Amino acid sequence: MSKNNKGLFSFVMGIAMGAAAVFLSKDENRKKTKKTIDETVEKAKYLKDEVEKDPQKVKKMAENKIKTVAKEAREKLSKVIKPDNEGEVNK
C-alpha cells in the first residue's frame, strides 16, 4: 500500500469515527445501538447453540434462506431489467 493510500484510509477512518461520535453523542442513539447489539449477541448465541445441537439442520436452514433471498432478488431484478427478444438485457 502506498503512502497516499494510507493517508486516504486514515482520512476516511477519521470521517467515519467523527460521524460515529456525533451519532453516539445522543443518549437516544446510544440506547438504540445498545439494544441492537444486545439483540445481535442474543441471536448469535442462539445460532451457536443450534449449530452445536444439529449442524446439518442449521446448514439446511441457511441454504433455504439463501435460495429464498436469491429468488426474491431475481424477481425484483426482473422487474427492473427486461431482456429483449435476442436475450440481451435492456434497461
WOKAWO-V467206 format. One record per run of one state. SS is the DSSP state (2 for helix, 1 for strand, 0 for the rest). FROM is the first residue (numbers start at 1). TO is the last residue. If there is no record, write none. Layout:
ss->[SS,SS]
from->[FROM,FROM]
to->[TO,TO]
This chain:
ss->[0,2,0,2,0,2,0,1,0,1,0]
from->[1,3,25,27,54,55,81,82,84,89,91]
to->[2,24,26,53,54,80,81,83,88,90,91]
